C-alpha cells in the first residue's frame, strides 16, 4: 500500500496524481507553476484536499531574465518567446509578467506558442523570416525535452537566448538563471556562454 506520493515535476504531474487519488497525501516538490493558478491547491497557507508541498515560482523571474538578456546584448529590441499554453506557469509568464518587464526595458516580445514537438520546425521557419533580436524559452515539458534542438536553432541563427534551465546552455544556448536540473530546488547562478 502507498502511504504518500511525492511528485517532483510540473503541474501536469501533480494534477495526474491528484486525479488518481483523493485520499493518499501528495507532496509536490516545486517546478515553477503557481499551484493556486494551476488549480492544485486552494491557498499556499491552507492547501486543502490531499496536496501539499513546496513550489518554485520561477515564472515570476521572466522579467529578470529579459533584463539579463538586454544587459548582455544591448542591441536586443525584439524578443521571440517560445512557450507552451498548456503550462499554466509559462502562459502566466508570457501574458502577465513579461509584457510589463518588456515595456520597462524598451523591448517588444513576440509570443510563439508550441503545442507539440513537431511544431518547432514551423516556429523556427517563422523566426528565420521574422529575425527577432533575441530568444526567450519559457519553462515546460516540450522546451525541456527539446532543449538541445532549440539551443541548436538559436546557435545556428546567432540568436542570443535565455532559458529557465541549464541543459540548453550546456548545448550552446546563451544564458540561464534557472535550476541546474528539472528537480533541483532553488536557482543556480546566472550562467552565460560566449555569443
N, CA, C and O atoms as a DFTB+ gen file, in Angstrom:
780 C
 N C O
     1  1       0.838      -1.183       0.000
     2  2       0.000       0.000       0.000
     3  2       0.889       1.256       0.000
     4  3       1.939       1.283       0.641
     5  1       0.463       2.260      -0.707
     6  2       1.187       3.519      -0.798
     7  2       0.687       4.454       0.304
     8  3      -0.517       4.656       0.463
     9  1       1.638       5.026       1.070
    10  2       1.273       5.936       2.154
    11  2       1.349       7.400       1.737
    12  3       0.624       8.237       2.274
    13  1       2.223       7.711       0.782
    14  2       2.419       9.093       0.362
    15  2       2.969       9.094      -1.057
    16  3       3.721       8.199      -1.442
    17  1       2.589      10.106      -1.832
    18  2       3.099      10.263      -3.194
    19  2       3.893      11.566      -3.235
    20  3       3.374      12.631      -2.901
    21  1       5.156      11.470      -3.648
    22  2       5.993      12.653      -3.801
    23  2       6.133      12.891      -5.303
    24  3       6.575      12.011      -6.042
    25  1       5.750      14.088      -5.746
    26  2       5.798      14.425      -7.163
    27  2       6.821      15.526      -7.369
    28  3       6.624      16.657      -6.925
    29  1       7.922      15.190      -8.047
    30  2       8.954      16.168      -8.379
    31  2       8.805      16.493      -9.854
    32  3       9.378      15.821     -10.711
    33  1       8.045      17.511     -10.139
    34  2       7.796      17.871     -11.531
    35  2       6.800      18.990     -11.619
    36  3       6.506      19.657     -10.627
    37  1       6.288      19.193     -12.791
    38  2       5.388      20.304     -13.047
    39  2       3.954      20.046     -12.654
    40  3       3.603      18.997     -12.112
    41  1       3.139      21.040     -12.945
    42  2       1.723      20.994     -12.599
    43  2       1.019      19.798     -13.235
    44  3       0.102      19.228     -12.645
    45  1       1.452      19.418     -14.444
    46  2       0.821      18.292     -15.127
    47  2       0.964      17.004     -14.316
    48  3       0.025      16.215     -14.210
    49  1       2.154      16.807     -13.745
    50  2       2.408      15.592     -12.961
    51  2       1.613      15.609     -11.655
    52  3       1.056      14.591     -11.244
    53  1       1.568      16.764     -11.016
    54  2       0.819      16.875      -9.765
    55  2      -0.665      16.664     -10.044
    56  3      -1.349      15.975      -9.287
    57  1      -1.165      17.255     -11.132
    58  2      -2.570      17.099     -11.493
    59  2      -2.897      15.624     -11.761
    60  3      -3.956      15.138     -11.362
    61  1      -1.999      14.926     -12.427
    62  2      -2.228      13.497     -12.700
    63  2      -2.332      12.708     -11.396
    64  3      -3.208      11.855     -11.253
    65  1      -1.440      12.992     -10.447
    66  2      -1.500      12.312      -9.144
    67  2      -2.779      12.677      -8.404
    68  3      -3.416      11.821      -7.791
    69  1      -3.146      13.939      -8.464
    70  2      -4.359      14.407      -7.786
    71  2      -5.601      13.749      -8.386
    72  3      -6.539      13.408      -7.665
    73  1      -5.604      13.572      -9.704
    74  2      -6.728      12.916     -10.366
    75  2      -6.794      11.427     -10.053
    76  3      -7.861      10.817     -10.124
    77  1      -5.641      10.839      -9.705
    78  2      -5.571       9.401      -9.434
    79  2      -6.068       9.043      -8.033
    80  3      -6.561       7.936      -7.817
    81  1      -5.943       9.972      -7.081
    82  2      -6.357       9.659      -5.705
    83  2      -6.848      10.913      -4.992
    84  3      -6.330      12.011      -5.201
    85  1      -7.830      10.730      -4.169
    86  2      -8.329      11.823      -3.331
    87  2      -7.984      11.584      -1.868
    88  3      -8.284      12.418      -1.013
    89  1      -7.351      10.440      -1.573
    90  2      -7.091      10.081      -0.174
    91  2      -5.613      10.005       0.191
    92  3      -5.244      10.347       1.315
    93  1      -4.764       9.568      -0.727
    94  2      -3.337       9.453      -0.419
    95  2      -2.722      10.856      -0.466
    96  3      -2.924      11.574      -1.446
    97  1      -1.974      11.265       0.575
    98  2      -1.341      12.585       0.563
    99  2      -0.329      12.714      -0.585
   100  3       0.462      11.807      -0.846
   101  1      -0.381      13.860      -1.254
   102  2       0.526      14.160      -2.359
   103  2       1.395      15.339      -1.944
   104  3       0.886      16.395      -1.567
   105  1       2.716      15.151      -2.016
   106  2       3.659      16.218      -1.699
   107  2       4.319      16.646      -3.004
   108  3       5.056      15.878      -3.623
   109  1       4.042      17.893      -3.414
   110  2       4.662      18.393      -4.650
   111  2       5.982      19.067      -4.292
   112  3       6.090      19.788      -3.299
   113  1       6.979      18.808      -5.134
   114  2       8.298      19.411      -4.943
   115  2       8.517      20.303      -6.148
   116  3       8.815      19.823      -7.241
   117  1       8.370      21.577      -5.948
   118  2       8.297      22.691      -6.870
   119  2       8.759      22.573      -8.282
   120  3       9.710      21.854      -8.589
   121  1       8.074      23.289      -9.150
   122  2       8.511      23.377     -10.531
   123  2       7.895      24.546     -11.263
   124  3       7.485      24.391     -12.413
   125  1       7.816      25.672     -10.663
   126  2       7.506      26.872     -11.415
   127  2       6.070      27.324     -11.522
   128  3       5.812      28.525     -11.452
   129  1       5.125      26.422     -11.688
   130  2       3.746      26.859     -11.824
   131  2       3.202      27.267     -10.461
   132  3       3.481      26.624      -9.449
   133  1       2.436      28.325     -10.449
   134  2       1.768      28.741      -9.224
   135  2       0.694      27.695      -8.936
   136  3      -0.235      27.544      -9.730
   137  1       0.796      26.972      -7.824
   138  2      -0.154      25.890      -7.568
   139  2      -1.589      26.371      -7.385
   140  3      -2.529      25.602      -7.588
   141  1      -1.766      27.620      -7.006
   142  2      -3.119      28.174      -6.894
   143  2      -3.676      28.412      -8.292
   144  3      -4.789      27.992      -8.610
   145  1      -2.888      29.093      -9.125
   146  2      -3.300      29.372     -10.514
   147  2      -3.556      28.068     -11.278
   148  3      -4.470      27.995     -12.099
   149  1      -2.753      27.050     -11.005
   150  2      -2.897      25.768     -11.702
   151  2      -4.065      24.941     -11.169
   152  3      -4.384      23.885     -11.715
   153  1      -4.700      25.425     -10.100
   154  2      -5.847      24.711      -9.538
   155  2      -5.474      23.491      -8.727
   156  3      -6.296      22.594      -8.541
   157  1      -4.240      23.445      -8.238
   158  2      -3.785      22.281      -7.474
   159  2      -4.100      22.409      -5.991
   160  3      -4.346      21.407      -5.319
   161  1      -4.093      23.645      -5.473
   162  2      -4.368      23.900      -4.062
   163  2      -5.273      25.122      -3.946
   164  3      -5.370      25.929      -4.871
   165  1      -5.934      25.246      -2.793
   166  2      -6.809      26.397      -2.559
   167  2      -5.998      27.634      -2.191
   168  3      -6.300      28.734      -2.654
   169  1      -4.966      27.460      -1.357
   170  2      -4.082      28.563      -0.980
   171  2      -2.753      27.968      -0.543
   172  3      -2.660      26.768      -0.280
   173  1      -1.723      28.807      -0.465
   174  2      -0.428      28.308      -0.015
   175  2      -0.448      28.022       1.482
   176  3       0.187      27.073       1.941
   177  1      -1.167      28.828       2.237
   178  2      -1.235      28.635       3.688
   179  2      -2.081      27.423       4.062
   180  3      -1.750      26.698       5.001
   181  1      -3.158      27.204       3.339
   182  2      -4.060      26.082       3.599
   183  2      -4.409      25.419       2.257
   184  3      -5.419      25.749       1.635
   185  1      -3.562      24.488       1.828
   186  2      -3.733      23.901       0.501
   187  2      -5.058      23.159       0.301
   188  3      -5.591      23.121      -0.808
   189  1      -5.587      22.568       1.383
   190  2      -6.832      21.814       1.250
   191  2      -6.609      20.481       0.568
   192  3      -5.502      20.181       0.121
   193  1      -7.648      19.692       0.488
   194  2      -7.628      18.375      -0.161
   195  2      -6.412      17.555       0.280
   196  3      -6.060      17.563       1.459
   197  1      -5.772      16.852      -0.647
   198  2      -4.669      15.960      -0.293
   199  2      -3.339      16.382      -0.914
   200  3      -2.420      15.567      -1.001
   201  1      -3.214      17.650      -1.351
   202  2      -1.984      18.134      -1.970
   203  2      -1.330      19.183      -1.077
   204  3      -1.983      20.113      -0.606
   205  1      -0.037      19.015      -0.854
   206  2       0.754      19.992      -0.116
   207  2       2.160      19.984      -0.693
   208  3       2.418      19.260      -1.654
   209  1       3.066      20.757      -0.140
   210  2       4.446      20.707      -0.604
   211  2       5.053      22.079      -0.778
   212  3       4.624      23.056      -0.163
   213  1       6.071      22.132      -1.638
   214  2       6.760      23.389      -1.908
   215  2       6.760      23.638      -3.407
   216  3       6.646      22.704      -4.201
   217  1       6.887      24.883      -3.782
   218  2       6.934      25.228      -5.198
   219  2       7.992      26.291      -5.429
   220  3       8.398      26.999      -4.508
   221  1       8.422      26.387      -6.651
   222  2       9.390      27.388      -7.063
   223  2       8.697      28.227      -8.125
   224  3       8.483      27.751      -9.240
   225  1       8.348      29.442      -7.810
   226  2       7.625      30.290      -8.749
   227  2       8.578      30.933      -9.745
   228  3       8.685      32.156      -9.828
   229  1       9.270      30.081     -10.501
   230  2      10.291      30.559     -11.429
   231  2       9.722      31.435     -12.537
   232  3      10.438      32.260     -13.103
   233  1       8.450      31.264     -12.850
   234  2       7.834      32.094     -13.875
   235  2       7.851      33.566     -13.520
   236  3       7.798      34.422     -14.403
   237  1       7.923      33.865     -12.244
   238  2       7.968      35.258     -11.811
   239  2       9.315      35.902     -12.132
   240  3       9.475      37.114     -11.987
   241  1      10.276      35.100     -12.565
   242  2      11.600      35.618     -12.901
   243  2      11.723      36.011     -14.373
   244  3      12.804      36.392     -14.823
   245  1      10.641      35.922     -15.114
   246  2      10.680      36.245     -16.542
   247  2      11.222      37.627     -16.822
   248  3      12.019      37.815     -17.741
   249  1      10.788      38.608     -16.023
   250  2      11.269      39.973     -16.209
   251  2      12.764      40.089     -15.966
   252  3      13.465      40.799     -16.687
   253  1      13.247      39.395     -14.953
   254  2      14.679      39.425     -14.642
   255  2      15.485      38.783     -15.769
   256  3      16.564      39.264     -16.119
   257  1      14.967      37.712     -16.328
   258  2      15.676      37.068     -17.437
   259  2      15.745      37.995     -18.650
   260  3      16.773      38.061     -19.323
   261  1      14.654      38.711     -18.930
   262  2      14.676      39.687     -20.025
   263  2      15.706      40.780     -19.752
   264  3      16.436      41.208     -20.646
   265  1      15.746      41.217     -18.506
   266  2      16.706      42.249     -18.112
   267  2      18.142      41.779     -18.336
   268  3      18.973      42.536     -18.839
   269  1      18.432      40.541     -17.967
   270  2      19.777      39.997     -18.160
   271  2      20.122      39.871     -19.641
   272  3      21.254      40.135     -20.047
   273  1      19.136      39.466     -20.446
   274  2      19.361      39.362     -21.882
   275  2      19.674      40.740     -22.466
   276  3      20.599      40.881     -23.267
   277  1      18.915      41.743     -22.071
   278  2      19.126      43.114     -22.558
   279  2      20.476      43.666     -22.087
   280  3      21.169      44.350     -22.840
   281  1      20.835      43.369     -20.864
   282  2      22.114      43.834     -20.324
   283  2      23.291      43.195     -21.066
   284  3      24.284      43.862     -21.358
   285  1      23.172      41.916     -21.363
   286  2      24.259      41.202     -22.043
   287  2      24.356      41.574     -23.517
   288  3      25.448      41.631     -24.084
   289  1      23.194      41.827     -24.136
   290  2      23.163      42.160     -25.565
   291  2      22.298      43.415     -25.721
   292  3      21.110      43.312     -26.027
   293  1      22.881      44.587     -25.514
   294  2      22.107      45.837     -25.507
   295  2      21.317      46.123     -26.784
   296  3      20.320      46.843     -26.737
   297  1      21.743      45.571     -27.927
   298  2      21.034      45.823     -29.190
   299  2      19.690      45.086     -29.276
   300  3      18.909      45.339     -30.193
   301  1      19.421      44.197     -28.350
   302  2      18.169      43.442     -28.369
   303  2      16.977      44.381     -28.186
   304  3      16.918      45.164     -27.238
   305  1      16.032      44.279     -29.118
   306  2      14.798      45.069     -29.028
   307  2      13.577      44.148     -29.143
   308  3      12.625      44.262     -28.371
   309  1      13.624      43.234     -30.121
   310  2      12.505      42.303     -30.328
   311  2      12.922      40.913     -29.836
   312  3      13.921      40.352     -30.285
   313  1      12.142      40.381     -28.917
   314  2      12.469      39.079     -28.335
   315  2      11.326      38.098     -28.636
   316  3      10.181      38.315     -28.239
   317  1      11.663      37.023     -29.343
   318  2      10.698      35.953     -29.576
   319  2      10.623      35.111     -28.300
   320  3      11.644      34.812     -27.681
   321  1       9.414      34.737     -27.920
   322  2       9.203      33.957     -26.702
   323  2       8.512      32.654     -27.067
   324  3       7.359      32.650     -27.497
   325  1       9.229      31.544     -26.892
   326  2       8.636      30.221     -27.103
   327  2       7.970      29.794     -25.808
   328  3       8.577      29.886     -24.741
   329  1       6.718      29.324     -25.884
   330  2       6.027      28.881     -24.672
   331  2       4.985      27.831     -25.011
   332  3       4.579      27.673     -26.162
   333  1       4.562      27.115     -23.970
   334  2       3.506      26.107     -24.081
   335  2       2.271      26.626     -23.359
   336  3       2.308      26.867     -22.152
   337  1       1.190      26.797     -24.088
   338  2      -0.054      27.272     -23.486
   339  2      -0.549      26.309     -22.413
   340  3      -1.190      26.732     -21.451
   341  1      -0.257      25.016     -22.566
   342  2      -0.714      24.017     -21.600
   343  2       0.009      24.112     -20.259
   344  3      -0.428      23.510     -19.278
   345  1       1.111      24.861     -20.206
   346  2       1.839      25.060     -18.958
   347  2       1.333      26.358     -18.325
   348  3       1.656      27.440     -18.815
   349  1       0.544      26.272     -17.243
   350  2      -0.038      27.482     -16.655
   351  2       1.009      28.514     -16.229
   352  3       0.770      29.715     -16.350
   353  1       2.160      28.066     -15.735
   354  2       3.205      28.993     -15.328
   355  2       3.769      29.761     -16.510
   356  3       4.000      30.967     -16.419
   357  1       3.992      29.063     -17.627
   358  2       4.529      29.714     -18.825
   359  2       3.506      30.669     -19.425
   360  3       3.858      31.772     -19.843
   361  1       2.246      30.256     -19.469
   362  2       1.197      31.115     -20.015
   363  2       1.062      32.394     -19.189
   364  3       0.929      33.483     -19.747
   365  1       1.095      32.266     -17.879
   366  2       1.016      33.427     -16.991
   367  2       2.220      34.339     -17.213
   368  3       2.080      35.559     -17.296
   369  1       3.389      33.740     -17.306
   370  2       4.614      34.500     -17.525
   371  2       4.527      35.320     -18.813
   372  3       4.854      36.507     -18.822
   373  1       4.086      34.683     -19.898
   374  2       4.034      35.340     -21.203
   375  2       2.945      36.407     -21.260
   376  3       3.131      37.451     -21.885
   377  1       1.820      36.150     -20.614
   378  2       0.693      37.078     -20.712
   379  2       0.713      38.199     -19.681
   380  3       0.182      39.279     -19.941
   381  1       1.319      37.963     -18.509
   382  2       1.249      38.967     -17.456
   383  2       2.608      39.492     -16.983
   384  3       2.793      40.703     -16.867
   385  1       3.547      38.603     -16.714
   386  2       4.829      39.018     -16.146
   387  2       5.711      39.713     -17.180
   388  3       6.236      40.797     -16.926
   389  1       5.870      39.094     -18.332
   390  2       6.824      39.596     -19.321
   391  2       6.419      40.904     -20.002
   392  3       7.290      41.745     -20.224
   393  1       5.148      41.121     -20.346
   394  2       4.813      42.384     -21.016
   395  2       5.188      43.626     -20.208
   396  3       5.701      44.595     -20.768
   397  1       4.940      43.607     -18.911
   398  2       5.290      44.764     -18.072
   399  2       6.805      44.968     -18.038
   400  3       7.286      46.094     -18.162
   401  1       7.546      43.885     -17.871
   402  2       9.009      43.988     -17.844
   403  2       9.537      44.453     -19.196
   404  3      10.458      45.267     -19.256
   405  1       8.964      43.944     -20.271
   406  2       9.413      44.322     -21.616
   407  2       9.213      45.814     -21.858
   408  3      10.093      46.473     -22.411
   409  1       8.067      46.351     -21.450
   410  2       7.813      47.792     -21.620
   411  2       8.868      48.613     -20.885
   412  3       9.399      49.584     -21.423
   413  1       9.165      48.213     -19.652
   414  2      10.156      48.930     -18.847
   415  2      11.529      48.914     -19.512
   416  3      12.274      49.890     -19.425
   417  1      11.861      47.818     -20.169
   418  2      13.180      47.655     -20.796
   419  2      13.226      48.151     -22.244
   420  3      14.279      48.109     -22.880
   421  1      12.101      48.614     -22.760
   422  2      12.052      49.053     -24.152
   423  2      12.098      47.902     -25.133
   424  3      12.585      48.052     -26.254
   425  1      11.592      46.752     -24.716
   426  2      11.585      45.554     -25.567
   427  2      10.181      45.275     -26.087
   428  3       9.186      45.681     -25.485
   429  1      10.122      44.594     -27.185
   430  2       8.868      44.074     -27.716
   431  2       8.976      42.562     -27.667
   432  3       9.924      41.987     -28.203
   433  1       8.010      41.913     -27.026
   434  2       8.030      40.448     -27.014
   435  2       7.061      39.930     -28.066
   436  3       5.998      40.505     -28.301
   437  1       7.458      38.835     -28.690
   438  2       6.665      38.198     -29.731
   439  2       6.417      36.749     -29.304
   440  3       7.269      35.888     -29.523
   441  1       5.256      36.474     -28.697
   442  2       4.975      35.108     -28.238
   443  2       4.785      34.131     -29.403
   444  3       4.122      34.441     -30.392
   445  1       5.377      32.957     -29.262
   446  2       5.245      31.872     -30.230
   447  2       4.860      30.616     -29.452
   448  3       5.680      30.044     -28.733
   449  1       3.618      30.198     -29.602
   450  2       3.138      29.010     -28.891
   451  2       3.576      27.751     -29.631
   452  3       3.476      27.660     -30.855
   453  1       4.062      26.787     -28.859
   454  2       4.422      25.473     -29.401
   455  2       3.547      24.450     -28.683
   456  3       3.543      24.380     -27.454
   457  1       2.806      23.657     -29.456
   458  2       1.864      22.691     -28.866
   459  2       2.370      21.260     -28.877
   460  3       1.920      20.426     -28.091
   461  1       3.314      20.977     -29.777
   462  2       3.849      19.619     -29.893
   463  2       5.270      19.709     -30.445
   464  3       5.661      20.725     -31.020
   465  1       6.029      18.644     -30.263
   466  2       7.426      18.629     -30.700
   467  2       7.562      18.918     -32.195
   468  3       8.529      19.551     -32.617
   469  1       6.600      18.458     -32.996
   470  2       6.701      18.703     -34.430
   471  2       6.381      20.155     -34.801
   472  3       6.540      20.538     -35.960
   473  1       5.937      20.958     -33.848
   474  2       5.652      22.366     -34.093
   475  2       6.878      23.259     -34.089
   476  3       6.809      24.403     -34.538
   477  1       8.003      22.756     -33.587
   478  2       9.204      23.584     -33.521
   479  2       9.707      24.001     -34.905
   480  3      10.123      25.145     -35.087
   481  1       9.675      23.106     -35.863
   482  2      10.195      23.435     -37.198
   483  2       9.400      24.571     -37.828
   484  3       9.975      25.440     -38.484
   485  1       8.088      24.573     -37.634
   486  2       7.233      25.644     -38.160
   487  2       7.598      26.976     -37.492
   488  3       7.719      28.002     -38.161
   489  1       7.770      26.945     -36.179
   490  2       8.144      28.155     -35.444
   491  2       9.543      28.615     -35.856
   492  3       9.762      29.810     -36.052
   493  1      10.484      27.694     -35.987
   494  2      11.844      28.064     -36.399
   495  2      11.835      28.721     -37.780
   496  3      12.540      29.706     -38.002
   497  1      11.040      28.182     -38.710
   498  2      10.950      28.764     -40.056
   499  2      10.386      30.187     -39.974
   500  3      10.878      31.092     -40.648
   501  1       9.369      30.376     -39.160
   502  2       8.779      31.712     -38.994
   503  2       9.779      32.674     -38.354
   504  3       9.864      33.837     -38.749
   505  1      10.527      32.194     -37.375
   506  2      11.526      33.052     -36.722
   507  2      12.644      33.429     -37.693
   508  3      13.180      34.534     -37.625
   509  1      12.991      32.519     -38.590
   510  2      14.013      32.843     -39.596
   511  2      13.534      33.980     -40.501
   512  3      14.344      34.777     -40.973
   513  1      12.232      34.058     -40.744
   514  2      11.676      35.144     -41.558
   515  2      11.543      36.435     -40.749
   516  3      11.843      37.520     -41.248
   517  1      11.097      36.314     -39.509
   518  2      10.870      37.483     -38.645
   519  2      12.164      38.121     -38.158
   520  3      12.222      39.337     -37.971
   521  1      13.186      37.329     -37.954
   522  2      14.504      37.755     -37.471
   523  2      14.442      38.591     -36.189
   524  3      14.820      39.763     -36.200
   525  1      13.969      38.002     -35.085
   526  2      13.994      38.720     -33.806
   527  2      15.448      38.922     -33.364
   528  3      16.367      38.316     -33.916
   529  1      15.638      39.783     -32.360
   530  2      16.980      40.069     -31.856
   531  2      17.412      39.107     -30.758
   532  3      18.604      38.971     -30.480
   533  1      16.440      38.435     -30.130
   534  2      16.731      37.524     -29.034
   535  2      15.648      36.470     -28.912
   536  3      14.576      36.588     -29.505
   537  1      15.942      35.449     -28.142
   538  2      15.009      34.343     -27.937
   539  2      14.901      34.045     -26.453
   540  3      15.908      33.921     -25.755
   541  1      13.667      33.932     -25.979
   542  2      13.382      33.581     -24.586
   543  2      12.585      32.290     -24.628
   544  3      11.581      32.202     -25.334
   545  1      13.025      31.288     -23.875
   546  2      12.328      29.997     -23.865
   547  2      11.718      29.787     -22.490
   548  3      12.425      29.597     -21.500
   549  1      10.382      29.824     -22.448
   550  2       9.643      29.636     -21.194
   551  2       9.714      28.180     -20.749
   552  3       9.988      27.288     -21.552
   553  1       9.465      27.946     -19.458
   554  2       9.539      26.581     -18.949
   555  2       8.417      25.696     -19.491
   556  3       7.333      26.171     -19.828
   557  1       8.702      24.424     -19.563
   558  2       7.685      23.463     -19.980
   559  2       8.307      22.158     -20.407
   560  3       9.507      22.071     -20.664
   561  1       7.480      21.159     -20.475
   562  2       7.930      19.821     -20.842
   563  2       8.504      19.798     -22.257
   564  3       9.568      19.222     -22.484
   565  1       7.807      20.418     -23.208
   566  2       8.299      20.433     -24.591
   567  2       9.640      21.148     -24.697
   568  3      10.551      20.674     -25.378
   569  1       9.759      22.282     -24.027
   570  2      11.019      23.039     -24.069
   571  2      12.143      22.223     -23.452
   572  3      13.250      22.183     -23.989
   573  1      11.866      21.574     -22.329
   574  2      12.899      20.774     -21.671
   575  2      13.310      19.596     -22.548
   576  3      14.500      19.334     -22.725
   577  1      12.320      18.882     -23.099
   578  2      12.620      17.691     -23.892
   579  2      13.275      18.015     -25.234
   580  3      13.913      17.152     -25.837
   581  1      13.120      19.252     -25.702
   582  2      13.687      19.663     -26.986
   583  2      14.745      20.754     -26.824
   584  3      15.012      21.521     -27.748
   585  1      15.339      20.807     -25.635
   586  2      16.260      21.900     -25.329
   587  2      17.479      21.919     -26.249
   588  3      17.915      22.998     -26.653
   589  1      18.033      20.779     -26.588
   590  2      19.195      20.752     -27.494
   591  2      18.807      21.252     -28.878
   592  3      19.566      21.970     -29.529
   593  1      17.640      20.873     -29.308
   594  2      17.126      21.292     -30.612
   595  2      16.928      22.819     -30.650
   596  3      17.302      23.478     -31.621
   597  1      16.342      23.359     -29.594
   598  2      16.107      24.808     -29.512
   599  2      17.434      25.549     -29.446
   600  3      17.633      26.534     -30.158
   601  1      18.339      25.083     -28.600
   602  2      19.654      25.729     -28.479
   603  2      20.409      25.653     -29.805
   604  3      21.090      26.604     -30.190
   605  1      20.290      24.540     -30.491
   606  2      20.936      24.392     -31.794
   607  2      20.410      25.405     -32.801
   608  3      21.178      26.004     -33.555
   609  1      19.089      25.591     -32.805
   610  2      18.494      26.594     -33.694
   611  2      19.009      27.991     -33.350
   612  3      19.404      28.746     -34.238
   613  1      19.006      28.334     -32.055
   614  2      19.459      29.659     -31.626
   615  2      20.930      29.876     -31.999
   616  3      21.307      30.953     -32.462
   617  1      21.735      28.868     -31.797
   618  2      23.160      28.973     -32.112
   619  2      23.374      29.141     -33.619
   620  3      24.131      30.012     -34.048
   621  1      22.716      28.319     -34.405
   622  2      22.823      28.391     -35.866
   623  2      22.338      29.742     -36.389
   624  3      22.886      30.279     -37.351
   625  1      21.301      30.286     -35.742
   626  2      20.722      31.567     -36.165
   627  2      21.425      32.763     -35.532
   628  3      21.061      33.911     -35.786
   629  1      22.443      32.484     -34.700
   630  2      23.170      33.526     -33.963
   631  2      22.204      34.412     -33.189
   632  3      22.285      35.640     -33.223
   633  1      21.297      33.754     -32.497
   634  2      20.243      34.414     -31.748
   635  2      20.548      34.312     -30.261
   636  3      20.491      33.214     -29.706
   637  1      20.872      35.425     -29.591
   638  2      21.096      35.351     -28.146
   639  2      19.841      34.805     -27.480
   640  3      18.728      35.213     -27.811
   641  1      20.020      33.893     -26.553
   642  2      18.863      33.206     -25.988
   643  2      18.984      33.051     -24.481
   644  3      20.083      32.949     -23.938
   645  1      17.836      33.033     -23.817
   646  2      17.797      32.853     -22.369
   647  2      16.801      31.735     -22.059
   648  3      15.738      31.634     -22.671
   649  1      17.181      30.898     -21.089
   650  2      16.415      29.698     -20.750
   651  2      16.174      29.625     -19.249
   652  3      16.823      30.314     -18.461
   653  1      15.228      28.775     -18.876
   654  2      14.889      28.595     -17.465
   655  2      15.796      27.562     -16.804
   656  3      16.076      27.662     -15.610
   657  1      16.256      26.576     -17.564
   658  2      17.134      25.540     -17.014
   659  2      18.483      25.560     -17.732
   660  3      18.627      26.190     -18.780
   661  1      19.447      24.883     -17.174
   662  2      20.819      24.919     -17.687
   663  2      21.059      24.020     -18.908
   664  3      21.965      24.293     -19.695
   665  1      20.287      22.985     -19.076
   666  2      20.517      21.999     -20.141
   667  2      20.721      22.638     -21.521
   668  3      21.652      22.241     -22.222
   669  1      19.900      23.605     -21.945
   670  2      20.141      24.201     -23.262
   671  2      21.423      25.026     -23.328
   672  3      22.032      25.137     -24.392
   673  1      21.836      25.602     -22.209
   674  2      23.097      26.363     -22.192
   675  2      24.264      25.399     -22.386
   676  3      25.226      25.716     -23.085
   677  1      24.178      24.237     -21.775
   678  2      25.211      23.216     -21.975
   679  2      25.272      22.770     -23.433
   680  3      26.302      22.287     -23.902
   681  1      24.138      22.941     -24.154
   682  2      24.079      22.554     -25.567
   683  2      24.399      23.725     -26.496
   684  3      24.302      23.586     -27.715
   685  1      24.782      24.888     -25.933
   686  2      25.171      26.019     -26.758
   687  2      24.303      27.251     -26.630
   688  3      24.592      28.265     -27.266
   689  1      23.243      27.203     -25.825
   690  2      22.396      28.371     -25.613
   691  2      23.157      29.450     -24.852
   692  3      24.204      29.173     -24.267
   693  1      22.640      30.674     -24.856
   694  2      23.370      31.811     -24.292
   695  2      23.326      31.912     -22.777
   696  3      24.372      32.090     -22.153
   697  1      22.142      31.803     -22.156
   698  2      22.042      32.148     -20.742
   699  2      20.932      31.390     -20.042
   700  3      19.913      31.044     -20.639
   701  1      21.154      31.142     -18.766
   702  2      20.096      30.641     -17.894
   703  2      20.239      31.304     -16.535
   704  3      21.345      31.625     -16.098
   705  1      19.128      31.501     -15.886
   706  2      19.144      31.923     -14.485
   707  2      18.452      30.856     -13.660
   708  3      18.209      31.036     -12.467
   709  1      18.141      29.753     -14.300
   710  2      17.325      28.739     -13.658
   711  2      18.097      27.644     -12.978
   712  3      19.297      27.745     -12.723
   713  1      17.363      26.595     -12.694
   714  2      17.881      25.458     -11.957
   715  2      18.826      24.629     -12.805
   716  3      18.774      24.664     -14.035
   717  1      19.685      23.886     -12.138
   718  2      20.624      23.029     -12.853
   719  2      19.961      21.749     -13.331
   720  3      20.476      21.094     -14.237
   721  1      18.832      21.380     -12.744
   722  2      18.086      20.215     -13.207
   723  2      16.611      20.476     -12.977
   724  3      16.258      21.327     -12.160
   725  1      15.726      19.754     -13.689
   726  2      14.296      19.991     -13.541
   727  2      13.770      19.755     -12.127
   728  3      12.701      20.258     -11.783
   729  1      14.492      19.003     -11.305
   730  2      14.002      18.722      -9.954
   731  2      14.786      19.434      -8.867
   732  3      14.471      19.283      -7.687
   733  1      15.804      20.211      -9.237
   734  2      16.605      20.911      -8.234
   735  2      15.776      22.002      -7.568
   736  3      14.963      22.652      -8.225
   737  1      15.973      22.200      -6.297
   738  2      15.276      23.243      -5.573
   739  2      16.186      24.463      -5.519
   740  3      17.380      24.346      -5.243
   741  1      15.622      25.612      -5.779
   742  2      16.414      26.843      -5.756
   743  2      16.988      27.135      -7.126
   744  3      16.833      26.336      -8.050
   745  1      17.641      28.257      -7.264
   746  2      18.182      28.661      -8.552
   747  2      19.695      28.543      -8.557
   748  3      20.353      28.725      -7.533
   749  1      20.224      28.241      -9.709
   750  2      21.677      28.209      -9.863
   751  2      22.144      29.610     -10.202
   752  3      21.324      30.459     -10.549
   753  1      23.414      29.873     -10.113
   754  2      23.912      31.189     -10.502
   755  2      23.643      31.437     -11.984
   756  3      23.422      30.500     -12.751
   757  1      23.663      32.688     -12.368
   758  2      23.491      33.030     -13.778
   759  2      24.655      32.426     -14.545
   760  3      25.807      32.531     -14.123
   761  1      24.355      31.801     -15.662
   762  2      25.368      31.166     -16.497
   763  2      25.267      31.730     -17.903
   764  3      24.190      31.735     -18.500
   765  1      26.378      32.200     -18.428
   766  2      26.418      32.723     -19.802
   767  2      27.419      31.928     -20.622
   768  3      28.458      31.496     -20.122
   769  1      27.081      31.744     -21.896
   770  2      28.067      31.218     -22.825
   771  2      28.497      32.381     -23.705
   772  3      27.834      33.418     -23.728
   773  1      29.571      32.224     -24.411
   774  2      30.042      33.300     -25.302
   775  2      29.090      33.428     -26.460
   776  3      28.599      32.432     -26.991
   777  1      28.831      34.667     -26.853
   778  2      27.987      34.936     -28.020
   779  2      28.775      35.708     -29.041
   780  3      28.251      36.039     -30.105
